[in-house]
């Protein structure tokens, strides 16, 4: 399937590491010219080198997305190097530790800034170019916790719930201009950090060294987690983002696409 991404300019926030880096690389492989965002200067250099090494186009951009100035910086750097973005992937975010008891209002505010207002700042600015072209794609990264939140870190899941509502609203706002807005919501992803955590747990519990065995124990310990019996990969999340950013998804907007192995269906 031709996704129609060749020559498109894509800005991926928080693409200096983890899932964001995989999304940026996947877009570049499909022929997009990718602005790889990190919060600080230099954060994205390694990801850009990896993309360039395999023969594709990427540039490093930076900016603190909890400020208007940081969002302006990220977009101006993108525009100067590649042109205004045709595709915006709002992947950057973060979570502070905490539970209902003892978590101050400042923590709730900080997670809202990171996970909601960062998207608002970039999207409102990038949409002006997209409106003029009457075409564009905005893909936001959410979480399974949007529809099935646990008790821990309620400030983070409340923010991600707001992100889902804002994404649906923005899809209605921008639809008349030929711009689609969608949310991709992964479940538990096999990131380096997640794998390291469960390998440490496996060592303590005697689960062995084989990842498939460790993963099976981990999923069982979490009550099954999902019918597939495994975690999502970063590549699977990236594939969902690429589809929604591509031409075949031109009439798909306002959805929450869950990449969770069917976990959310367990709550229905």
PyMOL commands that set and color helices and strands:
alter all, ss='L'
color gray80, all
select helices_A, chain A and resi 18-29+45-53+68-81+105-133+144-146+154-177+192-205+211-221+234-245+247-249+264-267
alter helices_A, ss='H'
color red, helices_A
select strands_A, chain A and resi 9-12+33-38+58-62+87-90+136-141+179-186+256-259
alter strands_A, ss='S'
color yellow, strands_A
deselect
rebuild
show_as cartoon
